[in-house]
Amino acid sequence: MKDRVRKWLLDIKASIESVKEYLGEQRNFFEYQQNKMLKRAVEREFEIIGESTNRILQQVPDIEISSARKIVSLRNHIIHAYDSVSGEIIWGIIVNNLPSLEREVVKLLEGEYLE
C-alpha cells in the first residue's frame, strides 16, 4: 500500500473513532444540537475525513470508498458554508453513513488493494 494513502486512510479511521468518542455510547441528538463545542469538534473531524478522502482520490481515483465525492463535498460545505451546516444532516451522516465508511476503510487497510 502506498505510504501516503495508508496514512490518509488511518487519518479517516482516527477521525471516525474520535466522532464516536465525542458522542459516546448514548448518542443524543438533542445534546449534540445544544453543545456548540461538540458540534464544532464533529465538524472538524468531517473536515479531516473529507480532506483525506480528497487526497486519496488524487492518488487512487478508483479506490473503493463509496460516496467518496460526497464526502469531499461535505468537507467543502462545512469549510466554505459553515454558517449553513445542518445539524440534522450531519447527524444523519453519523448514523447512516459513518459505520459503512469505517468498514470500508478498515477493509482497505487490512486488504491488499493498494499494495
Backbone as a ProteinNet text record, in pm:
[ID]
protein_1_A
[PRIMARY]
MKDRVRKWLLDIKASIESVKEYLGEQRNFFEYQQNKMLKRAVEREFEIIGESTNRILQQVPDIEISSARKIVSLRNHIIHAYDSVSGEIIWGIIVNNLPSLEREVVKLLEGEYLE
[TERTIARY]
85.4	0	89.4	53.4	129	125.5	241.6	251.2	160	154.3	70.7	-77.3	-118	-259	-292.9	-204.7	-225.1	-239.3	-155.2	-161.2	-295.7	-343.3	-472	-587.4	-579.2	-681.4	-680.1	-562.3	-551.2	-606.8	-587.9	-645.9	-798.9	-855.5	-1001.3	-1049	-981.8	-1018.9	-1010.8	-904.6	-889.7	-1000.1	-1037.2	-1144.2	-1278.3	-1304	-1428.8	-1430.9	-1319.2	-1311	-1330.9	-1278.1	-1296.7	-1443.2	-1511.9	-1654.8	-1730.6	-1701.5	-1768.8	-1737.4	-1613.3	-1573.5	-1644.9	-1650	-1715.9	-1862.4	-1927.9	-2072	-2104.5	-2011.3	-2032.4	-2131.6	-2155.1	-2246.4	-2391.7	-2426.1	-2563.5	-2579.9	-2566.7	-2579.5	-2711.8	-2701.2	-2819.8	-2818.6	-2909.6	-2915.1	-2939.7	-3029.3	-3060.1	-2934.4	-2858.5	-2734.2	-2634.6	-2626.4	-2538.5	-2577.3	-2705.4	-2754.7	-2727.7	-2733.3	-2719.4	-2574.8	-2482.4	-2343.5	-2256.9	-2231.3	-2155.9	-2016.4	-1949.8	-1816.4	-1818.8	-1917.1	-1931.6	-1957.8	-2049.1	-2078.8	-1954.7	-1880.9	-1760.8	-1654.6	-1643.6	-1545.8	-1582	-1708.2	-1753.8	-1732.6	-1768.3	-1748.5	-1600.8	-1512.4	-1368.6	-1324.7	-1376.5	-1341.8	-1392.1	-1509.5	-1559	-1472.7	-1418.4	-1325.5	-1202.1	-1149.6	-1031.8	-1065.6	-1179.7	-1222.2	-1232.2	-1292.7	-1309.7	-1178.3	-1090.8	-961.2	-877.3	-877.7	-803.7	-858.7	-990.6	-1053.7	-1014.6	-1014.1	-974.9	-831.8	-742.8	-603.4	-589.5	-665.9	-662.5	-710.4	-819.3	-875	-776.1	-693.2	-592.2	-486.4	-460	-360.1	-420.5	-541.4	-607	-753	-779.3	-914.7	-1022.9	-984.4	-1084.6	-1089.1	-1040.9	-1041.7	-1184.5	-1198.4	-1330.8	-1381.5	-1414.1	-1480	-1609.2	-1720.9	-1848.6	-1873.8	-1932.9	-1966.8	-1844.9	-1731.2	-1608.2	-1627	-1689.2	-1710	-1804.2	-1903.6	-1995.2	-1923.5	-1829.2	-1751	-1670.4	-1608.3	-1530.5	-1623.5	-1739.9	-1836.6	-1882.2	-1901.6	-1939.9	-1830.2	-1706.8	-1593.4	-1594.9	-1615.8	-1618.2	-1732.7	-1847.1	-1963.6	-1935.3	-1878.6	-1850.2	-1752.1	-1651.3	-1549.3	-1600.3	-1664.8	-1699.8	-1838.6	-1926.3	-2062.1	-2091.5	-1994	-2000.1	-2126.1	-2179.2	-2295.7	-2427.3	-2420.6	-2544	-2534.2	-2442.2	-2429	-2547.6	-2615.7	-2734.3	-2696.7	-2732.9	-2709.2	-2781.6	-2900.8	-2977.6	-2906.2	-2849.8	-2778.9	-2653.1	-2576.2	-2455.8	-2493.1	-2597.5	-2641.5	-2682.4	-2753.5	-2792.2	-2671	-2568.2	-2445.6	-2377.8	-2375.5	-2315.4	-2384.9	-2516.5	-2594.9	-2597.1	-2615.1	-2638.8	-2515.6	-2415	-2303.2	-2168.9	-2147.5	-2017.2	-1980.9	-2075.7	-2039.8	-1992.1	-2056	-2012.6	-1878.5	-1854.8	-1724.2	-1615.5	-1643.3	-1545.3	-1513.4	-1615.5	-1592.6	-1508.2	-1537.6	-1461.8	-1315	-1291	-1153.7	-1076.7	-1139.2	-1074.1	-1042.3	-1136.3	-1114.3	-996.1	-988	-876.4	-743.8	-744.1	-621	-576.7	-671.5	-639.3	-611.1	-664.2	-652.7	-526.3	-521.6	-404.8	-436.1	-544.8	-591.1	-485.2	-413.8	-317.9	-172.8	-150.3	-11.3	56.2
-118	0	123.6	218.2	342.8	406.2	448.2	500.5	620.1	712.6	831.5	794.9	706.2	665.2	593.7	508.6	438.7	539.6	641.6	744.8	816.1	850.1	919.6	829	700.8	606.3	598.6	598.6	597.7	726.2	838.2	964.8	957.3	899.4	882.6	795.2	685.5	592.1	661.3	737.4	808.5	912	981.5	1081.4	1015.3	902.1	828.8	787.3	734.7	694.2	813.4	929	1049.3	1090.7	1087.6	1121.7	1028.6	900.8	803.8	832.5	867.6	900.3	1025.9	1128.8	1253.5	1231.2	1146.2	1126	1023.9	934.4	834	727.2	636.2	524.6	570.5	668.4	718.4	836.5	810	918.9	991.2	1123.4	1202.8	1324.7	1326.2	1435.5	1569.8	1573	1698.9	1754.4	1670.2	1713.3	1764.1	1691.7	1733.7	1872.2	1894	2022.1	2137.3	2110.5	2215.9	2245.6	2158.7	2171.6	2221.8	2350.8	2412.7	2351.1	2325.1	2268.5	2127.4	2048.6	1914	1919.2	2007	2021.1	2060.7	2156.9	2202.5	2093.3	2016.5	1907.1	1801.5	1766.6	1668.1	1722.1	1847.4	1907.6	1907.8	1934.4	1932	1793	1690.7	1553.8	1523.7	1575.6	1557.1	1632.9	1746.9	1817.8	1731.6	1669	1582.4	1462.2	1400.9	1286.6	1328.6	1443.5	1490.2	1526.1	1592	1628.7	1504	1410.2	1284.6	1208.6	1204.5	1137.5	1205.3	1336.5	1411.2	1377.4	1373.5	1341.2	1198.5	1106.7	968.1	960.5	1028.9	1026.8	1081	1173.9	1226.9	1121.8	1032.2	927.2	799.8	766.1	641.7	673.8	724.8	770.3	661.8	536.8	429.5	353.3	414.5	347.2	312.8	204.1	153.3	217.2	344.7	417.8	471.9	413.6	459	603.3	677.4	818	905.6	868.2	946.4	1091.9	1114	1252.5	1328.8	1259.7	1324.6	1360.8	1277.6	1304.9	1433.3	1446.4	1566.9	1688.3	1670.7	1781.1	1826.5	1730.9	1766.7	1849	1809.2	1884.6	2027.8	2042.6	2175.9	2259.2	2196.3	2267.2	2313.8	2227.4	2264.3	2380.8	2376.9	2482.4	2612.7	2604.5	2726.4	2780.4	2696.4	2741.5	2707.2	2733.9	2698.1	2749.1	2859.7	2919.1	2853.9	2757.4	2689.9	2538	2492.7	2348.5	2302	2201.3	2149.2	2038.9	2060.1	1958.1	1829.3	1840.1	1721.1	1639.1	1707.6	1636.3	1569.7	1642.5	1584.5	1464	1475.7	1364.6	1244.6	1270.5	1161.7	1090.2	1166.4	1106.4	1022.5	1074.2	999.2	864.4	866.9	745.5	652.4	707.8	625.1	593.6	678.5	661	633.7	684.7	669	522.2	438.9	297.9	226.9	252.1	185.8	240.4	370.8	426	361.9	345.2	281.4	139.7	63.9	-73.2	-72.5	19.6	27	61.5	154.6	196.1	81.9	15.4	-99.1	-206.9	-233.6	-334	-295.7	-168.7	-122.6	-134.6	-100.2	-108.5	-253.5	-343	-484.5	-561.2	-511.1	-583.6	-552.4	-609.9	-593.2	-500	-428.4	-346.3	-248.4	-185.6	-82.6	-127.2	-253.2	-299.5	-314.1
0	0	0	-78.2	-80.6	58.4	105.5	242	265.9	171.6	190.8	194.6	106.2	104.7	234.4	280.5	407.7	522.5	522.4	626.5	623.9	504.6	493.8	536.1	502.9	549.6	702	759.5	906.1	965.8	897.6	943.7	943.4	838.3	831.9	946.7	966.7	1074.5	1210.4	1234.1	1361.3	1380.8	1274.5	1285.2	1314.1	1251.8	1280	1426.4	1474.4	1615.1	1707.6	1670.4	1751.7	1757.6	1644	1643.1	1737.4	1728.8	1816.2	1963	1991	2128.6	2178.3	2094.5	2134.4	2169	2091.1	2109.2	2216.8	2245.6	2347.9	2305.6	2395.5	2368.5	2360.6	2439.3	2444.2	2349.4	2221.8	2123.4	2142.7	2157.2	2184.2	2092.6	1997.6	1901.2	1968.7	2065.9	2133.6	2200.3	2267.9	2332.2	2227.5	2116.3	2007.5	1956.8	1934	1881.5	1977.7	2106.8	2206.9	2245.5	2208.7	2251.3	2135.6	2133.9	2025.5	2011	2121.9	2115.5	2056	2092.6	2038	1887.6	1846.3	1703.6	1625	1675.8	1606.9	1602.2	1708.4	1710.2	1605.8	1597.7	1499	1357.8	1335.7	1203.7	1165	1259.4	1230	1186.7	1251.1	1212.5	1070.7	1036.1	899.4	798.2	838	750.3	722.2	827.1	812.2	724.8	748.4	666.9	520.1	494.4	357.6	290.2	362.1	304.1	277.1	368.9	348.2	228.4	216.6	103.6	-27.3	-28.9	-148.1	-189	-93.9	-123.3	-175.9	-116.5	-163.5	-308.3	-338.7	-474.6	-577.4	-536.5	-628	-660.6	-566.5	-586.8	-645.7	-600.2	-640.7	-673.8	-795.2	-829.6	-820.9	-835.1	-834.3	-701.9	-595.2	-464.9	-424.6	-354.7	-318.4	-189.4	-201.5	-93.7	-152.9	-111.2	-165.5	-121.8	-207.6	-181.3	-155.1	-211	-188.1	-229.3	-342.2	-388.7	-295.5	-241.5	-147.8	-17.8	21.3	141.9	122.6	6.4	-24.6	-32.1	-90.7	-99.2	39.4	129.9	267.1	331.9	313.4	367.2	314.2	185	124.9	180.8	199.5	254.4	397.5	478.5	617.3	622.2	537.5	539.1	479	365	292	322.4	370.1	403.5	550	633.4	775.4	844.2	797	861.1	820.9	731.4	690.9	705	789	812.5	896.3	846.8	913.9	1012.3	1137.6	1238.9	1207.5	1148.9	1113.9	1005.6	908.5	801.3	856.4	937.4	997.4	1081.7	1161.3	1246.1	1159.8	1052.7	962.1	904.4	870.8	817.6	925	1047.7	1158.5	1175.1	1175.2	1199.9	1079.1	959.5	841.3	757.4	758.7	666.6	731.8	851.3	914.8	941.2	985.5	1008.1	881	768	644.4	596.5	614.4	579.1	664	791.1	879.4	833	796	746.3	619.9	528.6	403.3	429.1	517.8	547.3	613.2	707.3	773.2	670.3	582.2	476.7	388	350.7	268.3	342.7	470.3	549.6	570.9	583.3	607.2	479	369	242.6	166.3	51.6	-34.6	-152	-145	-256.9	-306	-213.4	-252.7	-243.9	-224.8	-211.2	-344.8
[MASK]
+++++++++++++++++++++++++++++++++++++++++++++++++++++++++++++++++++++++++++++++++++++++++++++++++++++++++++++++++++

